Amino acid sequence: MHLKEKSYIGQIVKLHGYKGGVSLYMDVSNPKDYNSLKTVFIEIDGILTPFFVLSLKHKNKGFAALHFEGVHTEAEAKKLIKKKVYIASDELREVDETRFLGHELIGYTVIDEVKGILGKLVEVVEQKSNPLFVVENNGNEILLPLFEGLLLGIDEKKKEMLVRAPDGLIDLYL
């Protein structure tokens, strides 16, 4: 699987039990949307390696306990700690009916309806209380809070997104 065909969903942060289980921090808006995952890709030495999910149980605050096929011991599971986890991009879920999942938009040019081109979307910080778009602008970061009405349109062919930033916000960064 090529890098452009996958999407980052989180990172393995610790062991879960002593029989090969791991704890995955899911960096997505609604982790329970991913209950039916059958396969994930874990980046090991720069290579995306498929792992087949035997069980996935959601914990609190975006964490999930996972067991993979072929990982049965604590020693095998330890090799996965601090590794990034990806899924096939076609398995991404929409955040809701009106917004695309932010990860799909990374690399898009962000254009404000008033200020014009702001820069490239480089990261989506998905905190439940205050998710943010991080836009790179000539070496500076612009943080755009995600709210209904921010995203006005997306041009997938041009890889551009039109936004309506809150009044005065962009001036704080430029």
C-alpha positions in Angstrom: 0.0 0.0 0.0 1.4 3.4 -1.0 1.6 6.3 1.4 -1.0 8.3 -0.5 -3.5 5.5 -0.3 -3.5 5.4 3.5 -4.7 7.7 6.3 -3.2 8.1 9.7 -5.6 7.2 12.5 -3.4 7.0 15.6 -0.5 5.5 17.4 0.1 2.5 19.6 1.0 3.8 23.0 1.3 0.9 25.4 0.7 -2.7 26.0 -2.8 -3.9 27.0 -2.5 -7.0 29.1 0.2 -9.6 28.7 -1.1 -11.8 25.8 -0.1 -9.5 22.9 -2.7 -6.8 23.3 -1.9 -3.1 22.6 -3.5 0.2 23.4 -4.1 2.4 20.4 -4.7 6.1 20.8 -7.2 6.9 18.0 -6.6 10.4 16.6 -10.0 10.6 14.9 -13.2 12.5 15.7 -15.3 9.6 16.6 -13.3 6.4 17.4 -16.5 4.2 17.6 -17.0 4.8 13.9 -14.1 2.3 13.4 -15.6 -0.6 15.3 -15.5 -2.8 12.2 -11.8 -2.4 11.3 -10.5 -5.7 9.9 -7.0 -4.5 8.8 -4.7 -1.7 9.8 -1.2 -0.8 8.6 1.6 -0.2 11.0 4.7 1.7 10.0 7.6 -0.5 10.8 11.1 0.7 9.7 9.4 3.0 7.1 7.3 0.2 5.6 3.5 -0.1 6.0 2.9 -3.6 7.3 -0.6 -5.0 7.3 -2.0 -6.4 10.6 -5.3 -8.2 10.8 -7.5 -7.1 13.8 -8.8 -10.0 15.9 -10.5 -7.7 18.4 -11.0 -4.0 19.0 -12.5 -2.8 22.3 -13.0 0.9 22.9 -11.8 2.4 26.2 -12.2 6.0 27.3 -10.8 9.2 25.8 -10.1 7.9 22.3 -8.2 4.7 23.4 -8.9 1.2 22.1 -7.5 -2.2 23.1 -6.5 -4.2 20.1 -5.4 -7.7 19.5 -3.8 -8.7 16.1 -3.4 -11.9 14.3 0.1 -13.3 14.9 0.8 -11.1 17.9 0.4 -13.3 21.0 3.1 -12.4 23.4 4.1 -9.3 25.4 7.5 -9.3 23.6 5.8 -9.3 20.1 3.5 -6.5 21.2 6.3 -4.3 22.7 7.8 -4.0 19.1 4.6 -2.1 18.1 4.7 0.5 20.8 5.1 4.1 19.5 4.3 3.0 16.0 1.9 4.9 13.8 -1.2 3.2 12.6 -2.9 3.8 9.3 -6.0 2.5 7.4 -6.8 2.4 3.7 -8.1 5.9 2.8 -11.3 4.4 1.5 -12.1 3.3 5.0 -12.1 6.8 6.5 -15.4 7.9 7.9 -17.0 11.3 7.5 -17.0 13.5 10.6 -20.6 14.3 10.0 -22.9 14.9 7.1 -21.5 18.4 6.3 -17.8 18.0 6.8 -15.0 15.8 5.3 -12.7 14.1 7.6 -9.8 16.6 8.0 -7.1 14.0 7.3 -8.3 13.9 3.7 -7.6 17.6 3.3 -4.0 17.6 4.4 -1.9 19.2 1.7 -4.8 21.3 0.3 -4.4 25.0 -0.2 -6.5 26.9 2.3 -8.2 30.1 0.9 -10.1 32.5 3.2 -13.0 34.2 1.5 -11.7 37.6 2.8 -7.9 37.3 3.2 -7.2 35.0 0.2 -4.6 32.3 0.2 -3.5 31.4 3.7 -1.2 28.5 3.0 -1.3 24.7 3.1 -3.2 22.5 5.5 -0.4 20.5 7.3 -2.2 19.0 10.3 -5.6 18.4 11.9 -5.6 18.5 15.7 -8.6 16.5 16.6 -9.4 17.3 20.2 -13.0 16.7 21.1 -13.5 20.1 22.7 -11.6 22.2 20.1 -10.5 20.5 16.9 -8.2 22.7 14.8 -6.8 23.0 11.2 -3.1 23.9 11.2 -2.2 25.9 8.2 1.5 26.6 7.2 2.0 30.2 6.0 5.6 31.2 5.1 7.0 29.4 8.1 4.3 30.4 10.5 1.3 28.4 11.7 -2.3 29.6 11.5 -4.7 27.7 13.8 -8.3 27.6 12.5 -10.9 26.2 14.9 -13.2 23.8 13.3 -16.9 24.8 13.6 -19.9 24.5 11.4 -19.6 27.2 8.8 -15.8 27.3 8.6 -15.5 25.1 5.5 -17.4 26.8 2.6 -16.2 24.5 -0.3 -13.7 22.0 -1.5 -12.2 21.7 -5.0 -10.7 18.2 -5.1 -9.1 18.6 -8.5 -7.2 21.8 -7.5 -6.7 20.5 -4.0 -8.1 23.8 -2.6 -10.5 24.5 0.2 -12.4 27.7 0.8 -13.0 28.8 4.4 -14.7 31.6 6.3 -12.4 32.3 9.3 -13.8 34.2 12.3 -13.5 38.0 12.0 -10.0 39.2 13.0 -8.5 35.7 13.6 -6.2 35.7 10.5 -4.9 39.2 11.4 -3.5 37.7 14.6 -1.2 35.5 12.6 -0.2 37.7 9.6 
